[in-house]
Amino acid sequence: EGIAGTSAARDRGLGFNEYMAENCAGVEIVARQTANFNRAEGLTVFENILQAQSEIDGVFAHNDEMILGAIEAASAAGRDGITFVGFDAVDDAVDAVNAGTLAATVAQQPALMGELGVMTAISALDGEEVADFIPVDLRIVQNITLGLSVSTLNNPFFVTLVEGAQALADEIGAELIVVDAQDSPSTEASNIEDLIAQGVDAILINPTDSDAVVPSVLAANDAGIPVFTIDRSASGGEVISHVASDNVAGGALAAQFLCEALGGEGSVVELEGIAGTSAARDRGLGFNEYMAENCAGVEIVARQTANFNRAEGLTVFENILQAQSEIDGVFAHNDEMILGAIEAASAAGRDGITFVGFDAVDDAVDAVNAGTLAATVAQQPDAIGALGVETAAGFLAGASVMDFIPVDLSLVTDD
């Protein structure tokens, strides 16, 4: 235990003991002693406990300093097979997790606590109402290996998603194995088969195709490996949780902007993503439902797939420009396609078209600032990746997780 009388020691002990009493009746707390949040005392106290207790299966300490001292005492006494769990995720503890001597540590976010403290104080001084208690999320740092199958790394959105996932994995001490399907369902299946063979603890999948990925999900299910989907969903198999933007809402947000920009009437083109992906299906659904219900003066004069690809967006829209003499607006299911369409329109000398994209990748934001792209729906790919890793790690640590974890959207315009 930590220093008697401190809220940290009291609250951490309360949470630990309440959970054990309610959910883990087969565990007996055979010793409970203060070591004052100190590594040297953790070592000395646990040396004495080791001498008094011939059988110890696990140890929880209210901070990492004490647990690291306890690990040192157990090592010196030759007592193996004990599961150690700490609290704080200090650097030495994370190193111990990676080395396999510490099973897990609860990660606080001290930098965020400090930042929130200052922000809250400023808000209070400005006369704003502030909460009595502002909780900061905790995470479990544990020695786990996660597999991440991404649809393609030839798209800046998914590169950023992987970066967010990797940053969170590094923070919690997890190993992340990333494989690139290159937009090929067969490559994806082979990649996931390899991850299963490597015995990863969980697999995060960003599917190339929601239907084609189902056999791979089922294979992971059969191997007892939990599956999580990110950004795009799977049509079948057992998926623990899906982390994504609300793509239906995002499609509707794009439709509302385009409808208002056109004054409620005009000829519009829709460039669709890869057929079979949940992102293409849901963004198209939200866009077309909004237009049908709220913008009757707009006619969708062409609707064609460009596979989330900039080069295909250019080629497809070149053909549509030749076939359609009047085009007032274009919505594409991602920014890569809309940027290709803008290039095609510029080369053809077709001005006065309002373009709307989806993802807010850097090139698209630059195009908004330059005035060539009217708007793009902003996702948070780094947050999607990070939440995927955090959700998988939490589940592996025994936490309950939601079936669907939505990530907020916003609209980027030049306003």
N, C-alpha and C positions, 0 to 999 in steps of 0.2 A: 504494500500500500504506500501511497504518497504521504506527504506531510499532513499529519492530523490537523483537522480544522480548515484545510483549504477546500474551496468548492470543487477544484479539479479532482482531488482525491475522493471527496464525498460522492460526487456525481458519477465518476467513472466506476467506482465500486458499486454504487446503487444499480446502475444499468447492468453491469456484469452479473451481480448476484440475483437480481430480479429475473434476468433471462434464464440463468441456470436453474433457478427454482421452478420456473414455469415451463421450461422446454427441455430440460436435460437432467431428469430426475436420477439417472444412473451415474451422474458425476458427483463425487463427494469432495468438498473443500476440506482437505486434511490439515492445512496450515494457512494462517492469515497473519501477516506481520508487517509492520512499517519499516521501510528502508529510506524514507525521506527524499524520494526523487533523486537519489545519489547513487552513482555507479559503485563506488567503493563499499557503501553500506549494502547495496544489493548483493555484492559478492559475499560479504561477511555474513549477512543474514541468511543467505541461501546455503552457505556452507553449513551453518548450524541446522538448518531445516533438513539438509541431505543426511546429516548424521542421525537426526531423529526419525526420519521417514525412510523406510527401506523401499517403498514403492511410490514413485511419483511419475505420472503420465504426462502432465501438462502444467505450465506455469503462465499466469497472466500478471503483468506488472503495470502499474498506473502510468509509467512512462518508460521510454527506451533506455534511459541511463540505468535504471534498476534491472531491466531484463538483460542488458548486456553484461552487467556484473554477475547475474545469475548464470548466464551461459558460460562465463569464464569459470565460475565455481564448479559447475557440472563437468566441464571439460577436465579441470584439474583433478576431480574426483573419479574420473573415468565412468561417469554415469551417462550412458547413451539412451536413445529412444525417448527422450523427453521433448514434447512439443512446446515451444516458447512463443508467446505472443506479447508484443509491446504496444506502445502508444506514443505517437508524435511523428514518426517517420523522419527522424534526424538522419544525417548522412551515414553515420556509422551503422545505424539500424538497417537502412536500405542496403548497404553493402553486405550486412549479415544475412538479409533475406536473399540477396543474389548468390551468396556463398552457401546457402542452405542450412546455416546454423540457427537462424531465426525464421519461424514459419510465417509470421505475418506481423505487421504493425499498423495501427490505425493512423492514417495521415491527416494531420491538421493542415491548415493553410495560414501560417502566421503572417505572411506578407499581406494576404487579403484581409485578415483581421485588422491589421494596422491601417490599411487603406480605408476600410469601412469605418473604423473608429474616427479617423480624421474627417471623412465625408459626412458622417452622422453629426459630428460636433459642428461643422460648418453649417449644415442644414438647420440645426437647433439654434445657432447664433443668428441665422437669417430669419428666424421666427417660424420655420416650418415645423410641422408635427412629426416627431420621430417615434419609432417603436420602442417599447421598454426593453425588448430583447431582440437582437438581430442574429439569428443562427447562421453559422458558416458550415457548409457541407464538409463531411468527413469522408475519407476513402480508406479502403484496406489495401496496404502494400503487401503483396504476397508473391512467391516464386512460382509464376504460372507462365505458360506458353500459349499464345493466342495465334490463330491463323486468320489472315485477312485476304479474302479473294476479291479483287477489285475488277470491274468490268473492263476498264482500259486506263492506262496511264498516258494515253495520247490526248488527254482532255484536261485542261488546267483545273477544272472543278474537282476531278477525282485525285489529282496530284495534291491539291489542298486538303482534301478529305483524308488522304493517307498521312499527310504531315500532322494533321490534328490528332489522328489515332496514334501515331508514333510518339508525339509529344506527351500524351497522357500515359502511354505505356512506359515511357522512360520515367515519368514522374512516380508511378506506382511500382516500379521495379519489375515490370512484366516484359517477357520477350515477345516481340511481334514479328511473325513471319508473313511477309507480303508477297502475293503472287498476282500476276497480271494476266487476265484472260484475253486481252487484245481483241475484245468484242467478239470472241469466238466461243459459242456454247461448248464445243468439243474440247477446246483448250481449257475452258473453265472446269469442265468435268474432270479432266486429267489433273489439273492443279488441286482440286479439292480431294481427289483420290490420294494424291501425294501427302496432303495435310493430314488426312485420316491415317495414312500409313506411318507418319511421323509421331502419331499419338499426341497431337496438340490437346490442350485442355478444353478449348472451345473454338468454334469457327464463326467468323463474321463474314457474311457474303453480301456483296453488292452485285446482284445477278446481271448477266448479259441479257437474259430472257426469263421472265417470271415462270413460264411453263417448263422451259428446257432445264431449269435448275432443279426441278423437283426430285429427279432420281438421285442427285448428289446430296440433297437434304436428307432423303430417306436413307442413303448410305451412311451418312454421319449419325442419324438416329439409331441405326442398327449397331453402330460401333460405340454407342453410348456417349457420343460427343455432343454437347449442347450447341445449337445453331442459333445465330442472331442475324437478321438481315438489316442492311443499312442503305438508305436512300431509295432503293427499289425492293419490292417485296417478292416473296415466292408464292406460287399458286397452291402449293401443297407441301406435305411433310410437316413435322413438328418444329415450329420456330418458337423459341422462348420469347423473343421480343423483337419488334421492328422499330428502328429509329429512323425517322425521316421528316422532311418538311411535309406540311399538308398540301400536297400537290394539286388537289382539287380546288382548294381555296386560292392557291397561287395562280391557277389558270383563270379563275374568276376575277382575281385582282388585275390581271393583265387585260382581260376583256373589258372590265369597267373603265380602265384608263383609256383603252383604244376607242371604246364607244364614245366617251366624253370628248376625246381629242378630235374625233370625226364629226362631232355634233349629232351623233345618233344615226347617221346614214352614210352609205358609201359601199365600195367594193373591197372586200378583204380576202387575203390569202393566209392560209394556215400551213406552216411547215411542220410536219410531224416528226417525232423521234422514232427510235427503233421500235418496230411493231412487236408487240408482246411484252414490252417492258411496262412496269406499273407506272413509271414516271410519265411516259408518253400517253398512256391510257388516262391517267388521272388529270394531267394538265389539260389534255384535249377535252375531257369531260367537263371540267370546271369552266373552261373557256366557252365551249359551245352551249352549255346550259345557261350561262349568264347571257350570252348573245341572244338566244332564243326567247328568254323570259324578259329581257330588259332593253334590247336594242334591235327592235324589229325592222328598223330602216337599214340595217347593215346586212349585206348579202355576202356569204362565203362563196367566192367565185372559183376558188381552186383550193384543193387540200391534197398535199402530197408529202410522202416520206422523204427525209433527207438524212436519216440515220444519225442524228446528233453530230453531224460532221460538217466542218466549215466548207471544205471543197465541194461536197455534195450539195450543201446549201446554195453555193454559187451556181453550180450547174443546173440544179432543179429550178432555181428561180430565173435563170436565163431563159429556160424553156417556157416558164409560165409568163414571163414578160412578153415573149413573142406571141403567145396565144391570147393574152388578155391586154386589150388596148387601154383599159381603165382599171387602175389599182390605186386605192386610197390608203390602204393599211396592210401591214403584215404582222402576224404573230408567229413566232417560232418557239418550239418547246425547249430550246436552249439557246445560249448566246452564240455558240459556234455556228449554228445554222443561220442565225439572223445576221451575223457579221459577214458570212458568205453572200447572203441576199443583198446586203447593203453594197457590197463590192460589185455585184452583178448590175444593180440599178445604176450605180455611178458610171460604170463602163458603158451602159446603154443610154446614158443621158436622161434617165427617167427621174425627174424631180417631183417633189410634193408628196412623197409616200411617207407615211408614219410607221416607223418600225418599232416593235416591242419584242424584247427577248426574255430570257429566264436563266438566272444563275448569278448574275453580277460578277462574272470573272473580270480580271483586271482590264483586258482589252475592251470589254463591253462598257465598263465604267468610264474608260477613256473616251469611248465613242459617244457616251451620253454627254460628257463634258465638252466634246468637240461639236455637239449638236447634230451628229449624223444618226444617232440612236435616241429615240424619244424616251424610252424607259426600259428597265429590266427588273424582273422580280428577283430580289436578293435572298438567296439562301445563305446558310452558314455551314459550308462543307467541313470546315475545321471542327465546328461544334458537333456536327453529325458523326464525324470520325471519333472524336473524343468521347462522346456520349455512348457510342457503340462499345468502345473499350471499357469505359467505366461501368456500363450495364453488365457486360459479360463478367468482369472481375467481381462486381458485387454479387452476381448470381452464384459464381463459384465459391464465394465466401459465405454463402448461405442466406443472402438477402433476398427478399421477394421483389420482383421487378414487374413493371407494367407490360401489358401485351404490346402497346403502342406508345412510343415516346415521341411526341411532336416537337419539332424545332421551329422557332418563329420565322416568319417571312416579313419582308418589307419591300417597298417599291423605290427604286433609285431613278430619280429624274433630275433635270437640270435646275429645278426650283430650289 
